[in-house]
Amino acid sequence: MTDRKAQLAGNLAKVEERIAAACVAAGRKREEVTLIVVTKTYPADDVRILSELGVRHVAENRDQDAAPKAAACADLLLSWHFVGQLQTNKVRSVVGYADVVQSVDRARLVTALSKEAVRRERELGCLIQVALDAEETGRGERGGVGTGGIEELAGLVAGAPGLRLDGLMTVAPLTGPYAGRELAAFERLMDLSTDLRSAHPAANMVSAGMSADLEQAVAAGATHVRVGTAVLGVRPRLG
């Protein structure tokens, strides 16, 4: 085993212990929570190692990094999640490799994703990104739609050819009433998920929590946690 593989295996084991312990504390089964490893800024070689170690879900937030990496790992059995703010001019590239886009937050993006998914004759999973730092009908500092915009946007996704409404995603906000209150933020997301599922029962995915707050996400009921630093280490500075 290479030094890097040993390092990643050790980190993965620690994260697995954290998730398992959080599930026990919340009275949940371990299989209710899916780990997504955020591989941004790290090379395709690391993705290959993670695949060898049993990771099946990876996430990226910048198309210029993700596209060549996904191409280099096209032979691997992985589900690719796009989690960053997505500009419409990057949609054609992203739909080429992403299985799920977790950052759907405006009607224009839904239209662009649908058009490209149809062109490629594939189905793309979509999560509505919820901004808990935004006004009811506003947008968040790091993307996302205010809580008042979820219903309309979800309806657009559900009715768009080539798209599948999978659920909701959020990032713990740095400002606003939920700043520093990760558990409360994730519990709010779960309430919003319950509301969404009353109209769209299959949209049961809830993506929340990262390296620092995965326990709070599991406690609230998240189905997916997005962990980067705790698995891959402190990322090198870009640029």
Phi, psi and chi 1 to 4 in degrees:
 res  aa     phi    psi   chi1   chi2   chi3   chi4
   1 MET       -  130.3 -175.6  180.0  -72.7      -
   2 THR   -69.3  162.7   64.1      -      -      -
   3 ASP   -58.9  -42.9  -71.2  -13.3      -      -
   4 ARG   -66.6  -41.7 -178.4   57.2  170.3  161.8
   5 LYS   -63.9  -40.5 -173.1  171.9 -176.0  178.3
   6 ALA   -63.6  -40.5      -      -      -      -
   7 GLN   -63.2  -48.0 -179.7 -175.0   37.9      -
   8 LEU   -66.3  -38.1  -67.8  178.8      -      -
   9 ALA   -61.9  -43.1      -      -      -      -
  10 GLY   -64.1  -43.1      -      -      -      -
  11 ASN   -65.5  -42.4  -70.3  -13.2      -      -
  12 LEU   -60.9  -40.7  -91.1  174.8      -      -
  13 ALA   -62.5  -40.0      -      -      -      -
  14 LYS   -66.1  -41.3  -68.7  174.5 -176.4  175.5
  15 VAL   -65.9  -40.4  168.8      -      -      -
  16 GLU   -60.6  -41.4  172.1   59.3   33.3      -
  17 GLU   -61.3  -40.6  -72.0  174.7    6.9      -
  18 ARG   -64.9  -44.7  -70.6  175.2   60.4 -169.5
  19 ILE   -64.7  -44.8  -64.6  173.2      -      -
  20 ALA   -61.4  -43.6      -      -      -      -
  21 ALA   -65.7  -39.1      -      -      -      -
  22 ALA   -65.4  -36.6      -      -      -      -
  23 CYS   -65.4  -43.0  -74.2      -      -      -
  24 VAL   -60.7  -45.9  169.3      -      -      -
  25 ALA   -63.2  -31.4      -      -      -      -
  26 ALA   -91.9   -2.3      -      -      -      -
  27 GLY    69.8   31.4      -      -      -      -
  28 ARG  -111.9  158.3  -58.6  179.4   63.4 -169.3
  29 LYS   -82.2  143.2  -64.1  177.9 -179.6  177.9
  30 ARG   -57.4  -36.8  171.3   62.4 -172.8   88.1
  31 GLU   -70.5   -4.9   56.2  -94.4   30.5      -
  32 GLU   -77.6  -12.9  -66.3  177.2   18.3      -
  33 VAL  -118.9  124.5 -178.7      -      -      -
  34 THR  -101.7  130.8  -62.1      -      -      -
  35 LEU   -88.3  125.9  169.9   64.4      -      -
  36 ILE  -110.3  121.8  -56.9  171.0      -      -
  37 VAL   -92.3  122.0  178.5      -      -      -
  38 VAL   -85.5  110.4 -176.9      -      -      -
  39 THR  -100.9   13.9   52.0      -      -      -
  40 LYS   -58.1  141.1   61.4 -176.0 -175.2 -178.5
  41 THR    72.7   -6.0   78.5      -      -      -
  42 TYR  -103.0  151.5  -78.4   93.8      -      -
  43 PRO   -77.4  167.0   30.0  -37.1      -      -
  44 ALA   -58.8  -31.0      -      -      -      -
  45 ASP   -58.5  -38.8  -74.0  -11.2      -      -
  46 ASP   -67.9  -37.6  -81.3   -5.3      -      -
  47 VAL   -62.0  -41.2  177.0      -      -      -
  48 ARG   -62.2  -42.5  -72.3 -163.5  165.6  -84.7
  49 ILE   -63.4  -44.6  -66.3  171.0      -      -
  50 LEU   -59.8  -40.3  -70.1  169.0      -      -
  51 SER   -61.5  -42.3  178.6      -      -      -
  52 GLU   -62.6  -29.1  -68.5  170.8    8.2      -
  53 LEU   -88.1    4.3  -67.1  170.4      -      -
  54 GLY   101.4    0.8      -      -      -      -
  55 VAL   -70.8  135.1  169.3      -      -      -
  56 ARG  -118.7  -13.3  -68.1  -66.4  171.1 -100.4
  57 HIS  -125.2  126.1  -64.5  -96.1      -      -
  58 VAL  -128.5  155.1  -64.9      -      -      -
  59 ALA  -132.9  148.5      -      -      -      -
  60 GLU  -135.3  155.8  -66.5  -78.4  -27.1      -
  61 ASN  -125.1    0.1   72.6  -25.6      -      -
  62 ARG  -133.7  120.2  -69.9  160.1   52.5  100.4
  63 ASP   -61.2  -37.4  175.3   63.7      -      -
  64 GLN   -63.4  -25.1   55.5  -94.1   49.6      -
  65 ASP   -89.5  -38.8  -62.2  -30.4      -      -
  66 ALA   -73.0  -41.5      -      -      -      -
  67 ALA   -58.2  -52.3      -      -      -      -
  68 PRO   -66.6  -31.8   20.2  -30.1      -      -
  69 LYS   -68.1  -43.4 -162.7 -176.6  -56.9 -176.9
  70 ALA   -64.2  -38.4      -      -      -      -
  71 ALA   -63.6  -40.8      -      -      -      -
  72 ALA   -69.1  -20.1      -      -      -      -
  73 CYS  -114.2   22.6  -62.7      -      -      -
  74 ALA   -63.5  -20.5      -      -      -      -
  75 ASP   -82.8   -6.3   57.8  -50.8      -      -
  76 LEU   -90.6  149.5  -57.6  177.3      -      -
  77 LEU   -84.9   81.2  -67.5  174.6      -      -
  78 LEU  -128.3  149.4  -67.3  170.7      -      -
  79 SER  -102.6  124.2  -70.0      -      -      -
  80 TRP   -99.2  127.5  -68.7   81.9      -      -
  81 HIS  -111.8  131.6  -62.2 -111.4      -      -
  82 PHE   -99.0  122.7 -168.9   85.4      -      -
  83 VAL  -118.0   -1.4  -62.2      -      -      -
  84 GLY   -93.0  170.6      -      -      -      -
  85 GLN   -62.4  130.1  -65.8 -175.7   53.2      -
  86 LEU  -113.9  119.6  179.2   54.8      -      -
  87 GLN   -84.1  148.2  -57.3  -56.9  -44.9      -
  88 THR   -63.4  -27.5   52.7      -      -      -
  89 ASN   -74.0   -5.8   65.5  -15.8      -      -
  90 LYS  -103.8   -2.3  -63.5  -69.1 -172.9 -179.4
  91 VAL   -61.7  -44.5  162.2      -      -      -
  92 ARG   -57.4  -43.4  174.9  165.4  -71.3 -161.7
  93 SER   -67.9  -47.5  176.7      -      -      -
  94 VAL   -62.7  -41.4  168.7      -      -      -
  95 VAL   -66.8  -17.1  175.3      -      -      -
  96 GLY   -68.5  -25.6      -      -      -      -
  97 TYR  -130.2  -24.8   58.6   83.8      -      -
  98 ALA   -74.8  138.4      -      -      -      -
  99 ASP   -92.1  -29.9  -62.1  -72.3      -      -
 100 VAL  -139.3  133.4 -179.7      -      -      -
 101 VAL  -106.2  115.9  173.0      -      -      -
 102 GLN   -92.6    1.8  -64.8 -158.5   15.7      -
 103 SER  -121.4   38.7   48.1      -      -      -
 104 VAL   -77.4  121.2  175.5      -      -      -
 105 ASP  -142.7   10.3   61.9   -1.0      -      -
 106 ARG  -160.7  153.6   59.5 -161.5 -172.5  -78.6
 107 ALA   -61.5  -40.2      -      -      -      -
 108 ARG   -61.0  -35.3 -173.7  178.9  171.9 -151.5
 109 LEU   -69.6  -38.6 -179.3   56.2      -      -
 110 VAL   -58.9  -46.0  173.5      -      -      -
 111 THR   -60.3  -44.6  -59.2      -      -      -
 112 ALA   -66.8  -43.1      -      -      -      -
 113 LEU   -63.8  -42.4  -71.7  168.4      -      -
 114 SER   -62.5  -46.8  173.9      -      -      -
 115 LYS   -58.2  -43.3 -179.6  179.1  178.2 -179.7
 116 GLU   -74.9  -37.1 -173.8   59.5   21.7      -
 117 ALA   -62.9  -41.1      -      -      -      -
 118 VAL   -65.0  -43.3  168.7      -      -      -
 119 ARG   -59.4  -37.0 -170.1 -177.2   76.8   82.5
 120 ARG   -89.3   -0.5  -69.4 -178.8  176.7  -93.0
 121 GLU    54.2   51.0  -61.6 -177.2  -19.8      -
 122 ARG  -140.5  163.8   60.3  174.7  -49.6 -147.6
 123 GLU  -105.1  130.5 -176.1  178.5   66.1      -
 124 LEU  -114.0  125.1 -179.1   70.9      -      -
 125 GLY   -73.1  141.6      -      -      -      -
 126 CYS  -133.3  135.7  -66.3      -      -      -
 127 LEU  -112.3  138.8  -60.9 -174.3      -      -
 128 ILE   -79.1  121.5  -53.5  -60.6      -      -
 129 GLN   -81.7  121.6 -177.9  178.5  -13.3      -
 130 VAL   -99.3  128.1 -179.1      -      -      -
 131 ALA  -100.1  106.2      -      -      -      -
 132 LEU   -85.2    2.0  -66.1  173.0      -      -
 133 ASP  -103.4    5.8   58.2   -8.8      -      -
 134 ALA  -104.9  162.4      -      -      -      -
 135 GLU   -64.7  165.6  -63.4  -65.6  -33.3      -
 136 GLU   -48.1  -42.1 -173.7   84.1   -1.0      -
 137 THR  -115.4   17.5   57.3      -      -      -
 138 GLY   -97.0 -164.8      -      -      -      -
 139 ARG  -125.2  151.4  -79.4  173.7   54.7   80.7
 140 GLY   -83.7  163.8      -      -      -      -
 141 GLU   -62.5  -32.3  -71.1 -174.8   10.0      -
 142 ARG  -110.9   34.9  -65.9 -175.1  -75.0  179.3
 143 GLY    85.6  176.7      -      -      -      -
 144 GLY   101.1  157.0      -      -      -      -
 145 VAL  -107.8  146.1   64.6      -      -      -
 146 GLY   -63.7  160.7      -      -      -      -
 147 THR   -58.6  -29.7   55.9      -      -      -
 148 GLY   -71.5  -13.4      -      -      -      -
 149 GLY   -99.4   -1.7      -      -      -      -
 150 ILE   -64.4  -48.8  -64.4  171.5      -      -
 151 GLU   -59.1  -47.9 -177.5  178.0   -1.7      -
 152 GLU   -64.2  -44.6 -179.9 -179.3    1.5      -
 153 LEU   -65.9  -39.4 -159.5   54.8      -      -
 154 ALA   -62.0  -39.9      -      -      -      -
 155 GLY   -63.0  -38.4      -      -      -      -
 156 LEU   -65.1  -44.4  -69.8  175.5      -      -
 157 VAL   -63.5  -47.2  172.6      -      -      -
 158 ALA   -60.5  -30.8      -      -      -      -
 159 GLY   -95.5    0.0      -      -      -      -
 160 ALA   -88.7  127.8      -      -      -      -
 161 PRO   -58.1  137.7  -21.7   32.8      -      -
 162 GLY    85.2   -8.1      -      -      -      -
 163 LEU  -113.2  150.9  -56.5 -174.6      -      -
 164 ARG  -127.8  122.4 -178.2 -174.3   67.5 -114.3
 165 LEU   -78.1  111.1  178.9   63.7      -      -
 166 ASP   -98.0  -25.8  -77.4  -11.8      -      -
 167 GLY   152.0 -144.8      -      -      -      -
 168 LEU  -126.2  154.6  -58.1  178.1      -      -
 169 MET  -137.1  148.3 -178.0  -88.6  -97.0      -
 170 THR  -148.2  162.0 -159.4      -      -      -
 171 VAL  -115.9  133.8  179.1      -      -      -
 172 ALA   -54.7  121.9      -      -      -      -
 173 PRO   -71.8  148.9   25.4  -32.6      -      -
 174 LEU   -92.8  -16.4  -59.1  175.0      -      -
 175 THR  -133.4  170.5   59.0      -      -      -
 176 GLY    86.6 -173.2      -      -      -      -
 177 PRO   -65.3  -19.4   22.5  -33.4      -      -
 178 TYR  -102.1    4.9  -69.0  101.4      -      -
 179 ALA   -60.7  126.8      -      -      -      -
 180 GLY    75.0    6.1      -      -      -      -
 181 ARG  -123.9   66.5  -59.8  173.4   60.2 -135.3
 182 GLU   -60.6  -44.7  -69.3   84.2   -0.4      -
 183 LEU   -60.7  -44.7  179.0   58.6      -      -
 184 ALA   -62.9  -38.5      -      -      -      -
 185 ALA   -63.1  -45.6      -      -      -      -
 186 PHE   -70.9  -33.1  -60.5  148.5      -      -
 187 GLU   -65.6  -36.6  -72.1  175.8  -22.2      -
 188 ARG   -63.1  -41.2  174.8   61.5  173.6  143.3
 189 LEU   -61.7  -39.2 -173.1   70.0      -      -
 190 MET   -64.5  -38.6  -70.8  -56.6  -57.2      -
 191 ASP   -62.2  -41.7  -70.2  -20.0      -      -
 192 LEU   -66.0  -35.2  -65.5  166.5      -      -
 193 SER   -64.7  -41.1  172.9      -      -      -
 194 THR   -59.8  -43.7  -60.6      -      -      -
 195 ASP   -61.9  -43.8  -66.6  -19.5      -      -
 196 LEU   -62.2  -42.1  177.5   67.6      -      -
 197 ARG   -70.5  -17.0  -76.7 -179.1  -79.9  117.3
 198 SER   -66.8  -29.9   67.1      -      -      -
 199 ALA   -99.9  -28.3      -      -      -      -
 200 HIS  -133.2   79.7  -53.8  -81.3      -      -
 201 PRO   -56.5  -29.8  -23.6   33.9      -      -
 202 ALA   -80.9   -9.6      -      -      -      -
 203 ALA   -84.9   65.4      -      -      -      -
 204 ASN  -104.5   10.2   55.0   10.7      -      -
 205 MET   -84.5  133.0 -178.0  172.4  167.3      -
 206 VAL  -129.4  107.1 -179.5      -      -      -
 207 SER  -101.2  115.0  174.7      -      -      -
 208 ALA  -157.4  154.2      -      -      -      -
 209 GLY    90.9  138.8      -      -      -      -
 210 MET  -132.5 -162.7  -62.5 -170.6  -73.2      -
 211 SER   -54.1  -41.0  -68.3      -      -      -
 212 ALA   -83.7  -20.7      -      -      -      -
 213 ASP  -135.0   26.7   52.7   22.8      -      -
 214 LEU   -65.0  -33.0   69.3   84.6      -      -
 215 GLU   -61.9  -42.0  -75.5   86.5   -1.8      -
 216 GLN   -64.9  -36.4  -68.7   92.6  -35.2      -
 217 ALA   -65.7  -43.9      -      -      -      -
 218 VAL   -64.0  -41.8  172.1      -      -      -
 219 ALA   -59.9  -37.1      -      -      -      -
 220 ALA   -75.4  -25.3      -      -      -      -
 221 GLY   120.3   11.4      -      -      -      -
 222 ALA   -57.2  143.5      -      -      -      -
 223 THR   -93.7  -20.7   64.0      -      -      -
 224 HIS  -137.7  136.2  -69.1   66.0      -      -
 225 VAL  -119.5  143.4  -67.7      -      -      -
 226 ARG  -111.1  106.0  -49.3  179.2  -55.9  -87.3
 227 VAL  -118.8  125.2  178.8      -      -      -
 228 GLY  -115.1  -73.1      -      -      -      -
 229 THR   -55.4  -41.9  -56.0      -      -      -
 230 ALA   -64.8  -22.4      -      -      -      -
 231 VAL   -96.7  -47.9  172.7      -      -      -
 232 LEU   -95.7  -14.1  -72.2  148.6      -      -
 233 GLY    98.3  177.7      -      -      -      -
 234 VAL   -68.3  127.5  177.7      -      -      -
 235 ARG   -74.1  145.7  -64.2 -172.2  176.5   91.2
 236 PRO   -67.2  152.1   22.4  -31.7      -      -
 237 ARG   -72.8  139.9  -58.4  180.0   84.2  177.0
 238 LEU   -83.6  153.4  -65.4  174.2      -      -
 239 GLY    77.1      -      -      -      -      -
